């Protein structure tokens, strides 16, 4: 609701049906078929920098979290870690744009709009939690 209000003013949510393609993709993701969300078309607003961060997030493979610093470097802005974090936090389409895959450089669970328990669940669902315990971040 916070992001909705920020970008669209006094908008409100109303009950409705989930479009079939989104319902199917989310169901597939929850069943462990992770690429299904990447097949959804996704159009967002945001600044060109935010859009670049969000596009890069969609290129992070499931189960392979990386740090904000690594993501900033991949975008060609190695000193823009905080800006990447802010763009990550402003993601308007969580899960479809997998901002949960970005974690602290030390492997810590850092902020997530849906709450850290949900972020941990998503990473665990993708198999990343057990991998974090045995490997260093890329």
Buried (B, 14 or more C-beta within 10 A) or exposed (E): EEBEEEEEEEEEEEEEEEEEEEEBBBEBBEEEEBEBBBEBEEEBEBEEBBBBBBEBBBEBBBBBBBBBBBBBBBBEBEEBBEBBBBBBBBBBBBBBBBBBBBBBBEBEBBEBBEEEEBBBBBBEBBBBBEEBEEEEBE
